Amino acid sequence: MTKKILVLPGDGIGQEIVAEAVKVIKALQADGLALEMEEGLVGGAAYDETGSPLPEETLTKAKAADAILLGAVGGYKWESLDISVRPEKGLLGLRAELDLFANLRPAILYPQLAGASTLKPEVVSGLDIMIVRELTGGIYFGQPRGVRTLDNGERQGYNTLVYKESEVKRIAEVAFDIARKRNSKVCSVDKANVLEVTEMWREVVTECHKDNSDIELSHMYVDNAAMQLVREPKQFDVMVTTNMFGDILSDCAAMLTGSIGMLPSASLNSKGQGMYEPIHGSAPDIAGQNIANPLATILSVAMMLRYSLDESTMAERVEKAVDKVLEQNLRTADIYSDGMKKVSTSEMGDAVVAAL
């Protein structure tokens, strides 16, 4: 059965890195992958053309697709817009409309890049963490929110951190299921000593664990988790946490691997439909220069093949191809070091296709 994917290059370097990922997909199509691609607008590019960061046409296509491949959204150009139409609203809208509640962010250190990490090789060598971030609830979506003027004329900003028991339960179940395929360890990260919402979070995760007793469960406050990621990151297997904590911790974990340009992500709903994207941003300062690292986007294709398209063999081929180009000492600027061969965005994409 032919699957459908929607390709959303977005803004900044999104255009360049997605183009390389599409090369990889086309190579797999030539090898028998039954897949149809169509393209759409999102973010700043969509606002410029339609006045909305998430046009109705894009949303309709997204709902009909089996998976979405996204580049990046945002940039200096749109920072002065009202917050309701900024590019990031397109991304948040897709997550909410498709109920993409489970964000999977692997932090894997390739052996060839051990020297690129700012931590000592013995601390990070062999690093392989999966951060499971709740993506459609918490303080990023909670109501009420806004900026108001108090009686004395002073402005006050406010946001609401809120979670329902069912939202915590379903993300905990995802974490336990993933851990079962890895090293059977889950660390739930909260701030239960200060925030009542995360006190409830801890209670619900603990309750869910009764039906997942084959998995080792631990709990950790978020401030300690941040410290432990730098101090002893290999103690973690799967980490599960709230939307905001996951946003912060996954970027921290990303830098342990040497470059944020190497790390993919998946955002899934209960039906297995997913949106796949590199975890880095649109990098407008280097957009259009053909120097961005496309490997995170290409690895996002591998995650898409595995989690939404049921093509695990194809996924492994892509991952092995990335490993091979690193073995060949090919490096984009963000992971380059003396003795390596520096290549452009398009050259790296071509190298992965050749390695396939």
C-alpha positions, 0 to 999 in steps of 0.5 A: 500500500502506497503511503503519503508524506507531506514535505514542509521545508519551512524557513531558513535552512529548512529549504536546504536540509529538506532538499537533501532528505528528499534526495534520500527518499527518492533513492529509496523510492527507486529501490522499491519504497512505495511512497508519494510526496507532496509539498506544502507551506508552513511558518514564515514562508506560509505567512508571506504567501497566505497571511497565515503560518498554517494555511488551511490547505496545509492543515488539510494535507497534513491530516491526510498524510501518513507522515510529515517531514518538516524542516524548520520555522522562524527567523529574524524577518518575522520577529516583529509580527504579532505573536498570533501569526508568528511562524512558530504558531504554524508548528504549534498548530500542527502539533495541536491539530494532529494531537502529536502528543509524544515527542521522541528526541534521541541523543546518540553520540556517533563514535566518529564524533566523540571528540566534537563533544565539549565533555570528555570522551570517557563521559559521553562515549557510547551515549544513547538516550531517548527523551520522551517529551509530552508535546501538546499540553503543559505551560505552552498550551495552558489557558489563561495566558497573556499580558495584562495591565494591573491597577497600578499601571504595571504590566504582568505576564502570565501562563498556566501550567496544567495537565490532566491525568489522562495526558500524563498516563498516555505519555508514560505508557509511550515511555514504558513501551520504548524502554521495553525495546531498549534497556528497560529503564525510565526516569521520569523528570518533574519538579514535584517538590515545588509544583503541584502539577508535577506532583500529580505527574509523579503520582500518575507515572508511578501508578502506570508503572504497576502495569509495567513492572518489568521496567525499572522506574526512577524519578528525578527533579528537573534541576538535578536531571540537568546536572546529571546530564552533564555529570553522568549522562550514560546513567539514563536510558529513557527520560520522560517529562513535561513539555517545557522540561523536555524542551530544555533537557533535550537541547542540553542532551543534544549538545552532549553529542557534539552538534545539534545538527546531528539529532532528529526527532519524531512527534507521534499521535495515538494512530502512529501518524507523525511529524519528523524534524531535526531538533535545531532551528531555522538558523537564518544567519547561515541560510542560503549558504549551503553549509548547514548540516542535513544529517539530522533531517536525513535521520528524521527520515529514518525515524519516519520510516521506522515509526510511521511507515513500518519500514524498519529495514529501510530505516536501518539502511539510512542510519548505516549510510549516515554512519558510513559517510562519517567513517569517510571523514566527511563533515559539514562545518558544525562537526568539522575538525582538523584532518576531516574533509569539509563538505557542503549541505548538498555534498553531504546529501549526495554522499548519503545517497551514494552510501545507500 
